[in-house]
Amino acid sequence: MAKLSEDPLDPHAHLDDQAVDGALRPPSLAEFRGQPRVSEQLGLVLAAAQQRNAVPDHVLLSGPPGLGKTTLAMIIANELNAPLRISSGPAIQHAGDLAAILSGLAEGEVFFLDEIHRMSRPAEEMLYLAMEDFRVDVIVGKGPGATEIPLEIPRFTLVGATTRAGLLPGPLRDRFGFTGQLDYYDAADLVGIVRRSAALLGLTLDTASAEVIASRSRGTPRIANRLLRRVRDYALVKASGTINPSVAAAALELYEVDEIGLDRLDRAVLEAVCVRFAGGPVGLSTLAMSVGEETETVEEVAEPYLIRQGFLMRTPRGRVATPRAWRHLGLAVPAARADLFSDTDG
């Protein structure tokens, strides 16, 4: 059982949710839970660079949203005791934008570029040269009289993050000295993350309550921390500040997050495929229209988890529901559908 902190001296008691997100980020690799292989490999890269008194190789972090790519970039800067500059691919649409950022870096600075695959092509080509030779070529003037001036820039470490590594061109990907692929977290790591975050929020959360939250977090620390804040709010308003497993479950039920982490959109997609379209196949645009969402939302937000859980399949003709989807919705599996799948499914 846990009790919400009412101590006015609690440093996190009065932070808004955005500030809490920053406060909950682990500051070092030693405190970073999950991703043990990536953490060990990255720690070796940083330690070796420090022993050589050199700037570490550029780092590429890939994986689904919410797994800690931004946090790891901040940890890299902290471990190196170096300043951190943050930007994103969509914000760099011209080579001049990138040149301005790179020329303003300090020696040894860490430059974090989120969604690096969404940079414009001219900026991308400038980045090749900057990563290899630590210089950019600035063009002064226009037409036949234009002059190319090489501009030396300080040695820096680029940390690129992407949710779609396949969209990165080969020449850019090859310029990173270390690539880390982040995977979804297991239940034990998520329980540890929830309990650590609860302590930072002034909660003493028992393991059973943490397990309720972790089991509905879709293997993602960002979601786990968000659900923890909603449970905290529910407990404050409805349970006199006390959190136990039943309070946590009631809070998440109120916010339409079920026992395995499916939310309103996930269930709407499953119900549309199973009920309205008799299990499919159904096209993505038709499915999105039936649940009142954009195709990108269905494809990038709902589908990955539903497929990973074995509820949906992608086929050349469209999306198809598995017997596991009907059973999760509490519906009988049509005989015709059951015959298409093995008895071991779901």
Phi and psi in degrees as GROMACS dihedral restraints (atoms count N, CA, C in turn):
[ dihedral_restraints ]
;  ai    aj    ak    al  type     phi  dphi    fc
    3     4     5     6     1  -132.4    20    10
    4     5     6     7     1   153.2    20    10
    6     7     8     9     1  -125.0    20    10
    7     8     9    10     1   131.6    20    10
    9    10    11    12     1   -66.5    20    10
   10    11    12    13     1   141.9    20    10
   12    13    14    15     1   -72.1    20    10
   13    14    15    16     1   132.5    20    10
   15    16    17    18     1  -114.9    20    10
   16    17    18    19     1    12.7    20    10
   18    19    20    21     1   -72.6    20    10
   19    20    21    22     1   118.5    20    10
   21    22    23    24     1   -65.8    20    10
   22    23    24    25     1   -14.7    20    10
   24    25    26    27     1   -89.5    20    10
   25    26    27    28     1    -5.1    20    10
   27    28    29    30     1   -60.5    20    10
   28    29    30    31     1   119.7    20    10
   30    31    32    33     1   -64.2    20    10
   31    32    33    34     1   -17.9    20    10
   33    34    35    36     1  -109.7    20    10
   34    35    36    37     1     4.3    20    10
   36    37    38    39     1   -67.2    20    10
   37    38    39    40     1   -30.2    20    10
   39    40    41    42     1  -117.2    20    10
   40    41    42    43     1    14.9    20    10
   42    43    44    45     1   -77.5    20    10
   43    44    45    46     1   144.8    20    10
   45    46    47    48     1   -77.5    20    10
   46    47    48    49     1   172.8    20    10
   48    49    50    51     1   -62.0    20    10
   49    50    51    52     1   -37.6    20    10
   51    52    53    54     1   -66.2    20    10
   52    53    54    55     1   -40.3    20    10
   54    55    56    57     1   -67.7    20    10
   55    56    57    58     1   -36.4    20    10
   57    58    59    60     1   -62.7    20    10
   58    59    60    61     1   -40.2    20    10
   60    61    62    63     1   -53.7    20    10
   61    62    63    64     1   -45.4    20    10
   63    64    65    66     1   -67.8    20    10
   64    65    66    67     1   -38.7    20    10
   66    67    68    69     1   -67.5    20    10
   67    68    69    70     1   -27.3    20    10
   69    70    71    72     1   -83.4    20    10
   70    71    72    73     1    -9.3    20    10
   72    73    74    75     1   -70.9    20    10
   73    74    75    76     1   130.5    20    10
   75    76    77    78     1   -65.9    20    10
   76    77    78    79     1   138.8    20    10
   78    79    80    81     1   -86.9    20    10
   79    80    81    82     1   -10.0    20    10
   81    82    83    84     1  -144.1    20    10
   82    83    84    85     1   162.7    20    10
   84    85    86    87     1   -64.1    20    10
   85    86    87    88     1   -30.1    20    10
   87    88    89    90     1   -64.1    20    10
   88    89    90    91     1   -29.9    20    10
   90    91    92    93     1   -97.1    20    10
   91    92    93    94     1    -4.1    20    10
   93    94    95    96     1   -82.1    20    10
   94    95    96    97     1   113.7    20    10
   96    97    98    99     1   -90.9    20    10
   97    98    99   100     1   149.7    20    10
   99   100   101   102     1    81.8    20    10
  100   101   102   103     1   173.7    20    10
  102   103   104   105     1    50.6    20    10
  103   104   105   106     1    50.4    20    10
  105   106   107   108     1   -61.3    20    10
  106   107   108   109     1   -39.0    20    10
  108   109   110   111     1   -67.3    20    10
  109   110   111   112     1   -46.4    20    10
  111   112   113   114     1   -62.2    20    10
  112   113   114   115     1   -42.0    20    10
  114   115   116   117     1   -61.5    20    10
  115   116   117   118     1   -43.4    20    10
  117   118   119   120     1   -66.1    20    10
  118   119   120   121     1   -44.5    20    10
  120   121   122   123     1   -64.4    20    10
  121   122   123   124     1   -44.2    20    10
  123   124   125   126     1   -66.4    20    10
  124   125   126   127     1   -40.0    20    10
  126   127   128   129     1   -59.7    20    10
  127   128   129   130     1   -38.8    20    10
  129   130   131   132     1   -65.8    20    10
  130   131   132   133     1   -42.3    20    10
  132   133   134   135     1   -60.2    20    10
  133   134   135   136     1   -45.4    20    10
  135   136   137   138     1   -69.5    20    10
  136   137   138   139     1   -43.4    20    10
  138   139   140   141     1   -63.6    20    10
  139   140   141   142     1   -41.5    20    10
  141   142   143   144     1   -64.2    20    10
  142   143   144   145     1   -41.2    20    10
  144   145   146   147     1   -63.6    20    10
  145   146   147   148     1   -40.0    20    10
  147   148   149   150     1   -66.8    20    10
  148   149   150   151     1   -38.6    20    10
  150   151   152   153     1   -66.8    20    10
  151   152   153   154     1   -32.8    20    10
  153   154   155   156     1   -82.3    20    10
  154   155   156   157     1    -6.1    20    10
  156   157   158   159     1    56.2    20    10
  157   158   159   160     1    44.6    20    10
  159   160   161   162     1  -126.7    20    10
  160   161   162   163     1   164.1    20    10
  162   163   164   165     1   -77.4    20    10
  163   164   165   166     1   130.8    20    10
  165   166   167   168     1   -64.1    20    10
  166   167   168   169     1   160.0    20    10
  168   169   170   171     1   -59.9    20    10
  169   170   171   172     1   158.5    20    10
  171   172   173   174     1   -66.5    20    10
  172   173   174   175     1   146.8    20    10
  174   175   176   177     1  -121.8    20    10
  175   176   177   178     1   131.3    20    10
  177   178   179   180     1  -113.7    20    10
  178   179   180   181     1   126.1    20    10
  180   181   182   183     1  -115.4    20    10
  181   182   183   184     1   124.5    20    10
  183   184   185   186     1  -127.3    20    10
  184   185   186   187     1   154.1    20    10
  186   187   188   189     1   149.9    20    10
  187   188   189   190     1   170.7    20    10
  189   190   191   192     1   -61.5    20    10
  190   191   192   193     1   163.2    20    10
  192   193   194   195     1   -63.6    20    10
  193   194   195   196     1   148.7    20    10
  195   196   197   198     1    85.7    20    10
  196   197   198   199     1     7.3    20    10
  198   199   200   201     1   -95.8    20    10
  199   200   201   202     1    -5.4    20    10
  201   202   203   204     1   117.0    20    10
  202   203   204   205     1    19.6    20    10
  204   205   206   207     1   -65.9    20    10
  205   206   207   208     1   -46.1    20    10
  207   208   209   210     1   -64.8    20    10
  208   209   210   211     1   -41.0    20    10
  210   211   212   213     1   -60.5    20    10
  211   212   213   214     1   -43.1    20    10
  213   214   215   216     1   -64.9    20    10
  214   215   216   217     1   -36.1    20    10
  216   217   218   219     1   -62.2    20    10
  217   218   219   220     1   -41.9    20    10
  219   220   221   222     1   -65.9    20    10
  220   221   222   223     1   -38.1    20    10
  222   223   224   225     1   -64.4    20    10
  223   224   225   226     1   -40.8    20    10
  225   226   227   228     1   -57.7    20    10
  226   227   228   229     1   -46.1    20    10
  228   229   230   231     1   -62.9    20    10
  229   230   231   232     1   -41.8    20    10
  231   232   233   234     1   -64.3    20    10
  232   233   234   235     1   -44.5    20    10
  234   235   236   237     1   -63.3    20    10
  235   236   237   238     1   -33.8    20    10
  237   238   239   240     1   -87.4    20    10
  238   239   240   241     1    -6.5    20    10
  240   241   242   243     1    54.6    20    10
  241   242   243   244     1    44.5    20    10
  243   244   245   246     1  -120.3    20    10
  244   245   246   247     1   153.4    20    10
  246   247   248   249     1   -67.4    20    10
  247   248   249   250     1   157.5    20    10
  249   250   251   252     1  -123.3    20    10
  250   251   252   253     1   127.9    20    10
  252   253   254   255     1  -110.9    20    10
  253   254   255   256     1   131.9    20    10
  255   256   257   258     1  -120.4    20    10
  256   257   258   259     1   132.6    20    10
  258   259   260   261     1  -149.8    20    10
  259   260   261   262     1  -175.5    20    10
  261   262   263   264     1  -141.8    20    10
  262   263   264   265     1   157.2    20    10
  264   265   266   267     1   -56.8    20    10
  265   266   267   268     1   -48.3    20    10
  267   268   269   270     1   -61.4    20    10
  268   269   270   271     1   -23.6    20    10
  270   271   272   273     1   -80.2    20    10
  271   272   273   274     1   -12.7    20    10
  273   274   275   276     1  -110.5    20    10
  274   275   276   277     1    90.0    20    10
  276   277   278   279     1  -103.5    20    10
  277   278   279   280     1    -8.8    20    10
  279   280   281   282     1  -133.7    20    10
  280   281   282   283     1   149.0    20    10
  282   283   284   285     1   -59.5    20    10
  283   284   285   286     1   -32.7    20    10
  285   286   287   288     1   -64.4    20    10
  286   287   288   289     1   -33.3    20    10
  288   289   290   291     1   -61.7    20    10
  289   290   291   292     1   -45.5    20    10
  291   292   293   294     1   -67.8    20    10
  292   293   294   295     1   -41.0    20    10
  294   295   296   297     1   -60.4    20    10
  295   296   297   298     1   -39.0    20    10
  297   298   299   300     1   -64.2    20    10
  298   299   300   301     1   -40.5    20    10
  300   301   302   303     1   -68.4    20    10
  301   302   303   304     1   -47.9    20    10
  303   304   305   306     1   -64.7    20    10
  304   305   306   307     1   -38.8    20    10
  306   307   308   309     1   -69.8    20    10
  307   308   309   310     1   -18.7    20    10
  309   310   311   312     1   -93.8    20    10
  310   311   312   313     1     1.2    20    10
  312   313   314   315     1   -73.6    20    10
  313   314   315   316     1   150.2    20    10
  315   316   317   318     1   -92.6    20    10
  316   317   318   319     1   161.9    20    10
  318   319   320   321     1   -58.8    20    10
  319   320   321   322     1   127.1    20    10
  321   322   323   324     1    80.8    20    10
  322   323   324   325     1     3.6    20    10
  324   325   326   327     1   -68.8    20    10
  325   326   327   328     1   149.9    20    10
  327   328   329   330     1   -98.0    20    10
  328   329   330   331     1   124.8    20    10
  330   331   332   333     1  -109.7    20    10
  331   332   333   334     1   110.2    20    10
  333   334   335   336     1   -95.8    20    10
  334   335   336   337     1   121.5    20    10
  336   337   338   339     1  -118.5    20    10
  337   338   339   340     1   100.4    20    10
  339   340   341   342     1   -78.7    20    10
  340   341   342   343     1   152.8    20    10
  342   343   344   345     1    46.8    20    10
  343   344   345   346     1    52.0    20    10
  345   346   347   348     1   -63.1    20    10
  346   347   348   349     1   -24.6    20    10
  348   349   350   351     1   -70.5    20    10
  349   350   351   352     1   -10.0    20    10
  351   352   353   354     1   -99.8    20    10
  352   353   354   355     1    12.6    20    10
  354   355   356   357     1   -69.7    20    10
  355   356   357   358     1   154.7    20    10
  357   358   359   360     1   -72.3    20    10
  358   359   360   361     1   156.4    20    10
  360   361   362   363     1   -62.2    20    10
  361   362   363   364     1   -44.6    20    10
  363   364   365   366     1   -59.5    20    10
  364   365   366   367     1   -40.7    20    10
  366   367   368   369     1   -66.9    20    10
  367   368   369   370     1   -37.5    20    10
  369   370   371   372     1   -61.4    20    10
  370   371   372   373     1   -43.4    20    10
  372   373   374   375     1   -67.2    20    10
  373   374   375   376     1   -33.7    20    10
  375   376   377   378     1   -68.2    20    10
  376   377   378   379     1   -35.7    20    10
  378   379   380   381     1   -65.0    20    10
  379   380   381   382     1   -33.7    20    10
  381   382   383   384     1   -53.0    20    10
  382   383   384   385     1   -50.6    20    10
  384   385   386   387     1   -66.8    20    10
  385   386   387   388     1   -40.4    20    10
  387   388   389   390     1   -64.6    20    10
  388   389   390   391     1   -38.8    20    10
  390   391   392   393     1   -70.5    20    10
  391   392   393   394     1   -35.2    20    10
  393   394   395   396     1   -88.1    20    10
  394   395   396   397     1   -48.9    20    10
  396   397   398   399     1  -109.9    20    10
  397   398   399   400     1    -3.1    20    10
  399   400   401   402     1    53.6    20    10
  400   401   402   403     1    51.8    20    10
  402   403   404   405     1  -154.5    20    10
  403   404   405   406     1   157.4    20    10
  405   406   407   408     1  -128.7    20    10
  406   407   408   409     1   148.6    20    10
  408   409   410   411     1  -102.0    20    10
  409   410   411   412     1   115.1    20    10
  411   412   413   414     1   -98.7    20    10
  412   413   414   415     1   128.1    20    10
  414   415   416   417     1   -95.4    20    10
  415   416   417   418     1   123.1    20    10
  417   418   419   420     1  -109.1    20    10
  418   419   420   421     1   128.2    20    10
  420   421   422   423     1    90.3    20    10
  421   422   423   424     1   178.9    20    10
  423   424   425   426     1  -134.0    20    10
  424   425   426   427     1   159.5    20    10
  426   427   428   429     1    69.3    20    10
  427   428   429   430     1  -154.0    20    10
  429   430   431   432     1   -61.5    20    10
  430   431   432   433     1   -24.7    20    10
  432   433   434   435     1   -88.5    20    10
  433   434   435   436     1     4.2    20    10
  435   436   437   438     1   -66.3    20    10
  436   437   438   439     1   142.1    20    10
  438   439   440   441     1  -122.5    20    10
  439   440   441   442     1   136.4    20    10
  441   442   443   444     1   -99.2    20    10
  442   443   444   445     1   120.2    20    10
  444   445   446   447     1  -113.3    20    10
  445   446   447   448     1   118.1    20    10
  447   448   449   450     1   -72.8    20    10
  448   449   450   451     1   133.4    20    10
  450   451   452   453     1  -122.3    20    10
  451   452   453   454     1   114.9    20    10
  453   454   455   456     1   -70.7    20    10
  454   455   456   457     1   139.5    20    10
  456   457   458   459     1  -123.7    20    10
  457   458   459   460     1   154.3    20    10
  459   460   461   462     1   -62.4    20    10
  460   461   462   463     1   153.5    20    10
  462   463   464   465     1   -68.2    20    10
  463   464   465   466     1   131.6    20    10
  465   466   467   468     1  -140.2    20    10
  466   467   468   469     1   168.2    20    10
  468   469   470   471     1  -113.6    20    10
  469   470   471   472     1   118.7    20    10
  471   472   473   474     1   -88.5    20    10
  472   473   474   475     1   128.1    20    10
  474   475   476   477     1  -112.7    20    10
  475   476   477   478     1   107.2    20    10
  477   478   479   480     1   -97.5    20    10
  478   479   480   481     1   141.4    20    10
  480   481   482   483     1  -125.9    20    10
  481   482   483   484     1   139.0    20    10
  483   484   485   486     1  -147.6    20    10
  484   485   486   487     1   143.4    20    10
  486   487   488   489     1   -94.7    20    10
  487   488   489   490     1    -5.3    20    10
  489   490   491   492     1  -140.1    20    10
  490   491   492   493     1    77.2    20    10
  492   493   494   495     1   -61.0    20    10
  493   494   495   496     1   -28.3    20    10
  495   496   497   498     1   -65.1    20    10
  496   497   498   499     1   -17.9    20    10
  498   499   500   501     1   -86.2    20    10
  499   500   501   502     1    -7.8    20    10
  501   502   503   504     1   -77.0    20    10
  502   503   504   505     1   130.9    20    10
  504   505   506   507     1   -67.1    20    10
  505   506   507   508     1   148.4    20    10
  507   508   509   510     1   -53.5    20    10
  508   509   510   511     1   -46.0    20    10
  510   511   512   513     1   -59.4    20    10
  511   512   513   514     1   -33.6    20    10
  513   514   515   516     1   -74.7    20    10
  514   515   516   517     1   -45.2    20    10
  516   517   518   519     1   -60.2    20    10
  517   518   519   520     1   -36.8    20    10
  519   520   521   522     1   -71.2    20    10
  520   521   522   523     1   -16.1    20    10
  522   523   524   525     1   -84.9    20    10
  523   524   525   526     1    -5.1    20    10
  525   526   527   528     1   -86.9    20    10
  526   527   528   529     1   130.5    20    10
  528   529   530   531     1   -77.8    20    10
  529   530   531   532     1   -23.4    20    10
  531   532   533   534     1  -139.9    20    10
  532   533   534   535     1   132.4    20    10
  534   535   536   537     1  -122.1    20    10
  535   536   537   538     1   125.5    20    10
  537   538   539   540     1  -116.0    20    10
  538   539   540   541     1   125.5    20    10
  540   541   542   543     1  -100.0    20    10
  541   542   543   544     1   115.1    20    10
  543   544   545   546     1   -89.3    20    10
  544   545   546   547     1   134.0    20    10
  546   547   548   549     1  -111.6    20    10
  547   548   549   550     1   165.8    20    10
  549   550   551   552     1   -62.4    20    10
  550   551   552   553     1   149.6    20    10
  552   553   554   555     1   -84.4    20    10
  553   554   555   556     1   149.5    20    10
  555   556   557   558     1   -84.8    20    10
  556   557   558   559     1   171.4    20    10
  558   559   560   561     1   -62.5    20    10
  559   560   561   562     1   -40.8    20    10
  561   562   563   564     1   -63.2    20    10
  562   563   564   565     1   -42.3    20    10
  564   565   566   567     1   -65.6    20    10
  565   566   567   568     1   -39.3    20    10
  567   568   569   570     1   -66.6    20    10
  568   569   570   571     1   -38.4    20    10
  570   571   572   573     1   -60.1    20    10
  571   572   573   574     1   -43.7    20    10
  573   574   575   576     1   -62.5    20    10
  574   575   576   577     1   -40.1    20    10
  576   577   578   579     1   -65.7    20    10
  577   578   579   580     1   -43.0    20    10
  579   580   581   582     1   -62.7    20    10
  580   581   582   583     1   -42.8    20    10
  582   583   584   585     1   -68.4    20    10
  583   584   585   586     1   -38.2    20    10
  585   586   587   588     1   -63.2    20    10
  586   587   588   589     1   -45.5    20    10
  588   589   590   591     1   -63.8    20    10
  589   590   591   592     1   -39.2    20    10
  591   592   593   594     1   -61.2    20    10
  592   593   594   595     1   -41.5    20    10
  594   595   596   597     1   -62.6    20    10
  595   596   597   598     1   -40.4    20    10
  597   598   599   600     1   -67.4    20    10
  598   599   600   601     1   -26.2    20    10
  600   601   602   603     1   -88.4    20    10
  601   602   603   604     1     4.2    20    10
  603   604   605   606     1    87.1    20    10
  604   605   606   607     1    20.0    20    10
  606   607   608   609     1  -109.8    20    10
  607   608   609   610     1   145.8    20    10
  609   610   611   612     1  -109.8    20    10
  610   611   612   613     1    91.4    20    10
  612   613   614   615     1   -90.9    20    10
  613   614   615   616     1   129.0    20    10
  615   616   617   618     1   -76.1    20    10
  616   617   618   619     1   161.7    20    10
  618   619   620   621     1   -62.0    20    10
  619   620   621   622     1   -40.4    20    10
  621   622   623   624     1   -62.0    20    10
  622   623   624   625     1   -42.4    20    10
  624   625   626   627     1   -67.7    20    10
  625   626   627   628     1   -39.1    20    10
  627   628   629   630     1   -63.8    20    10
  628   629   630   631     1   -36.5    20    10
  630   631   632   633     1   -65.7    20    10
  631   632   633   634     1   -35.9    20    10
  633   634   635   636     1   -60.7    20    10
  634   635   636   637     1   -44.7    20    10
  636   637   638   639     1   -70.2    20    10
  637   638   639   640     1   -45.0    20    10
  639   640   641   642     1   -63.4    20    10
  640   641   642   643     1   -37.1    20    10
  642   643   644   645     1   -67.9    20    10
  643   644   645   646     1   -17.2    20    10
  645   646   647   648     1  -107.9    20    10
  646   647   648   649     1    15.0    20    10
  648   649   650   651     1   -99.3    20    10
  649   650   651   652     1     6.2    20    10
  651   652   653   654     1    58.0    20    10
  652   653   654   655     1    30.6    20    10
  654   655   656   657     1    68.4    20    10
  655   656   657   658     1    20.7    20    10
  657   658   659   660     1  -127.9    20    10
  658   659   660   661     1   117.5    20    10
  660   661   662   663     1   -58.2    20    10
  661   662   663   664     1   -37.5    20    10
  663   664   665   666     1   -60.4    20    10
  664   665   666   667     1   -41.9    20    10
  666   667   668   669     1   -68.2    20    10
  667   668   669   670     1   -40.0    20    10
  669   670   671   672     1   -58.8    20    10
  670   671   672   673     1   -44.9    20    10
  672   673   674   675     1   -67.3    20    10
  673   674   675   676     1   -36.0    20    10
  675   676   677   678     1   -66.5    20    10
  676   677   678   679     1   -43.9    20    10
  678   679   680   681     1   -65.4    20    10
  679   680   681   682     1   -36.8    20    10
  681   682   683   684     1   -59.8    20    10
  682   683   684   685     1   -41.4    20    10
  684   685   686   687     1   -65.8    20    10
  685   686   687   688     1   -36.4    20    10
  687   688   689   690     1   -69.9    20    10
  688   689   690   691     1   -36.9    20    10
  690   691   692   693     1   -64.8    20    10
  691   692   693   694     1   -41.1    20    10
  693   694   695   696     1   -58.0    20    10
  694   695   696   697     1   -45.7    20    10
  696   697   698   699     1   -63.5    20    10
  697   698   699   700     1   -44.0    20    10
  699   700   701   702     1   -61.6    20    10
  700   701   702   703     1   -44.3    20    10
  702   703   704   705     1   -63.8    20    10
  703   704   705   706     1   -38.5    20    10
  705   706   707   708     1   -64.2    20    10
  706   707   708   709     1   -40.2    20    10
  708   709   710   711     1   -88.2    20    10
  709   710   711   712     1   -37.4    20    10
  711   712   713   714     1  -110.2    20    10
  712   713   714   715     1   -15.9    20    10
  714   715   716   717     1  -132.1    20    10
  715   716   717   718     1    27.7    20    10
  717   718   719   720     1    55.8    20    10
  718   719   720   721     1    30.6    20    10
  720   721   722   723     1    81.7    20    10
  721   722   723   724     1     3.9    20    10
  723   724   725   726     1   -97.0    20    10
  724   725   726   727     1   131.9    20    10
  726   727   728   729     1  -115.0    20    10
  727   728   729   730     1   128.1    20    10
  729   730   731   732     1  -138.6    20    10
  730   731   732   733     1   176.4    20    10
  732   733   734   735     1   -57.0    20    10
  733   734   735   736     1   -38.2    20    10
  735   736   737   738     1   -70.1    20    10
  736   737   738   739     1   -36.8    20    10
  738   739   740   741     1   -66.5    20    10
  739   740   741   742     1   -43.3    20    10
  741   742   743   744     1   -61.6    20    10
  742   743   744   745     1   -43.3    20    10
  744   745   746   747     1   -65.3    20    10
  745   746   747   748     1   -40.8    20    10
  747   748   749   750     1   -64.9    20    10
  748   749   750   751     1   -39.5    20    10
  750   751   752   753     1   -62.8    20    10
  751   752   753   754     1   -45.4    20    10
  753   754   755   756     1   -72.1    20    10
  754   755   756   757     1   -29.3    20    10
  756   757   758   759     1   -65.6    20    10
  757   758   759   760     1   -39.7    20    10
  759   760   761   762     1   -60.2    20    10
  760   761   762   763     1   -38.8    20    10
  762   763   764   765     1   -88.3    20    10
  763   764   765   766     1    13.8    20    10
  765   766   767   768     1    61.2    20    10
  766   767   768   769     1    40.5    20    10
  768   769   770   771     1  -113.1    20    10
  769   770   771   772     1   115.7    20    10
  771   772   773   774     1   -86.7    20    10
  772   773   774   775     1  -171.2    20    10
  774   775   776   777     1   -62.2    20    10
  775   776   777   778     1   -25.1    20    10
  777   778   779   780     1  -113.2    20    10
  778   779   780   781     1    12.3    20    10
  780   781   782   783     1    97.2    20    10
  781   782   783   784     1     2.0    20    10
  783   784   785   786     1   -70.7    20    10
  784   785   786   787     1   137.9    20    10
  786   787   788   789     1  -109.6    20    10
  787   788   789   790     1  -170.0    20    10
  789   790   791   792     1   -57.7    20    10
  790   791   792   793     1   -44.6    20    10
  792   793   794   795     1   -65.0    20    10
  793   794   795   796     1   -43.3    20    10
  795   796   797   798     1   -58.1    20    10
  796   797   798   799     1   -47.9    20    10
  798   799   800   801     1   -68.2    20    10
  799   800   801   802     1   -34.6    20    10
  801   802   803   804     1   -62.9    20    10
  802   803   804   805     1   -40.3    20    10
  804   805   806   807     1   -65.2    20    10
  805   806   807   808     1   -45.2    20    10
  807   808   809   810     1   -62.9    20    10
  808   809   810   811     1   -43.6    20    10
  810   811   812   813     1   -64.9    20    10
  811   812   813   814     1   -37.7    20    10
  813   814   815   816     1   -63.7    20    10
  814   815   816   817     1   -46.5    20    10
  816   817   818   819     1   -66.8    20    10
  817   818   819   820     1   -45.7    20    10
  819   820   821   822     1   -73.5    20    10
  820   821   822   823     1   -42.7    20    10
  822   823   824   825     1   -96.2    20    10
  823   824   825   826     1   -55.1    20    10
  825   826   827   828     1   -72.3    20    10
  826   827   828   829     1   -33.9    20    10
  828   829   830   831     1  -115.4    20    10
  829   830   831   832     1    20.2    20    10
  831   832   833   834     1    52.6    20    10
  832   833   834   835     1    34.4    20    10
  834   835   836   837     1    92.7    20    10
  835   836   837   838     1    -4.6    20    10
  837   838   839   840     1    88.3    20    10
  838   839   840   841     1  -177.0    20    10
  840   841   842   843     1   -75.0    20    10
  841   842   843   844     1   145.9    20    10
  843   844   845   846     1  -135.7    20    10
  844   845   846   847     1   138.3    20    10
  846   847   848   849     1   -70.0    20    10
  847   848   849   850     1   155.5    20    10
  849   850   851   852     1   -61.5    20    10
  850   851   852   853     1   -45.7    20    10
  852   853   854   855     1   -64.9    20    10
  853   854   855   856     1   -39.5    20    10
  855   856   857   858     1   -65.4    20    10
  856   857   858   859     1   -42.5    20    10
  858   859   860   861     1   -63.1    20    10
  859   860   861   862     1   -44.1    20    10
  861   862   863   864     1   -63.4    20    10
  862   863   864   865     1   -41.9    20    10
  864   865   866   867     1   -64.0    20    10
  865   866   867   868     1   -35.8    20    10
  867   868   869   870     1   -69.5    20    10
  868   869   870   871     1   -24.8    20    10
  870   871   872   873     1  -104.5    20    10
  871   872   873   874     1     5.1    20    10
  873   874   875   876     1    71.5    20    10
  874   875   876   877     1    32.5    20    10
  876   877   878   879     1  -126.9    20    10
  877   878   879   880     1   165.0    20    10
  879   880   881   882     1   -73.1    20    10
  880   881   882   883     1   152.4    20    10
  882   883   884   885     1   -60.5    20    10
  883   884   885   886     1   -37.2    20    10
  885   886   887   888     1   -64.1    20    10
  886   887   888   889     1   -35.3    20    10
  888   889   890   891     1   -65.9    20    10
  889   890   891   892     1   -45.7    20    10
  891   892   893   894     1   -64.9    20    10
  892   893   894   895     1   -43.9    20    10
  894   895   896   897     1   -71.3    20    10
  895   896   897   898     1   -37.5    20    10
  897   898   899   900     1  -100.4    20    10
  898   899   900   901     1   -22.2    20    10
  900   901   902   903     1  -102.4    20    10
  901   902   903   904     1   -51.2    20    10
  903   904   905   906     1   -87.9    20    10
  904   905   906   907     1   -47.8    20    10
  906   907   908   909     1   -59.1    20    10
  907   908   909   910     1   -44.7    20    10
  909   910   911   912     1   -55.9    20    10
  910   911   912   913     1   -43.2    20    10
  912   913   914   915     1   -72.8    20    10
  913   914   915   916     1   -38.2    20    10
  915   916   917   918     1   -64.1    20    10
  916   917   918   919     1   -38.0    20    10
  918   919   920   921     1   -70.3    20    10
  919   920   921   922     1   -41.8    20    10
  921   922   923   924     1   -63.0    20    10
  922   923   924   925     1   -31.4    20    10
  924   925   926   927     1   -85.2    20    10
  925   926   927   928     1    -2.9    20    10
  927   928   929   930     1    80.5    20    10
  928   929   930   931     1    23.8    20    10
  930   931   932   933     1   -91.6    20    10
  931   932   933   934     1   -31.0    20    10
  933   934   935   936     1  -127.3    20    10
  934   935   936   937     1   155.8    20    10
  936   937   938   939     1  -131.1    20    10
  937   938   939   940     1   143.4    20    10
  939   940   941   942     1   -95.5    20    10
  940   941   942   943     1   129.2    20    10
  942   943   944   945     1  -127.8    20    10
  943   944   945   946     1   165.4    20    10
  945   946   947   948     1   -58.2    20    10
  946   947   948   949     1   -25.0    20    10
  948   949   950   951     1   -94.2    20    10
  949   950   951   952     1    -9.1    20    10
  951   952   953   954     1   140.5    20    10
  952   953   954   955     1  -169.0    20    10
  954   955   956   957     1   -83.8    20    10
  955   956   957   958     1   138.5    20    10
  957   958   959   960     1  -127.9    20    10
  958   959   960   961     1   135.1    20    10
  960   961   962   963     1   -84.9    20    10
  961   962   963   964     1   145.2    20    10
  963   964   965   966     1   -95.5    20    10
  964   965   966   967     1   164.0    20    10
  966   967   968   969     1   -54.7    20    10
  967   968   969   970     1   -30.8    20    10
  969   970   971   972     1   -59.2    20    10
  970   971   972   973     1   -33.9    20    10
  972   973   974   975     1   -65.0    20    10
  973   974   975   976     1   -46.6    20    10
  975   976   977   978     1   -60.3    20    10
  976   977   978   979     1   -44.2    20    10
  978   979   980   981     1   -64.6    20    10
  979   980   981   982     1   -38.3    20    10
  981   982   983   984     1   -65.6    20    10
  982   983   984   985     1   -33.1    20    10
  984   985   986   987     1   -81.4    20    10
  985   986   987   988     1    -2.1    20    10
  987   988   989   990     1    76.8    20    10
  988   989   990   991     1    26.0    20    10
  990   991   992   993     1  -109.8    20    10
  991   992   993   994     1   153.3    20    10
  993   994   995   996     1   -74.9    20    10
  994   995   996   997     1   138.4    20    10
  996   997   998   999     1   -78.1    20    10
  997   998   999  1000     1   121.8    20    10
  999  1000  1001  1002     1   -57.2    20    10
 1000  1001  1002  1003     1   141.1    20    10
 1002  1003  1004  1005     1   -57.1    20    10
 1003  1004  1005  1006     1   -40.0    20    10
 1005  1006  1007  1008     1   -62.5    20    10
 1006  1007  1008  1009     1   -35.0    20    10
 1008  1009  1010  1011     1   -75.9    20    10
 1009  1010  1011  1012     1   -41.2    20    10
 1011  1012  1013  1014     1   -58.8    20    10
 1012  1013  1014  1015     1   -34.1    20    10
 1014  1015  1016  1017     1   -69.5    20    10
 1015  1016  1017  1018     1   -19.8    20    10
 1017  1018  1019  1020     1   -81.3    20    10
 1018  1019  1020  1021     1   -14.4    20    10
 1020  1021  1022  1023     1  -122.0    20    10
 1021  1022  1023  1024     1   156.8    20    10
 1023  1024  1025  1026     1   -72.5    20    10
 1024  1025  1026  1027     1   160.4    20    10
 1026  1027  1028  1029     1   -68.1    20    10
 1027  1028  1029  1030     1   -16.1    20    10
 1029  1030  1031  1032     1   -84.3    20    10
 1030  1031  1032  1033     1    -7.4    20    10
 1032  1033  1034  1035     1   -75.0    20    10
 1033  1034  1035  1036     1   129.4    20    10
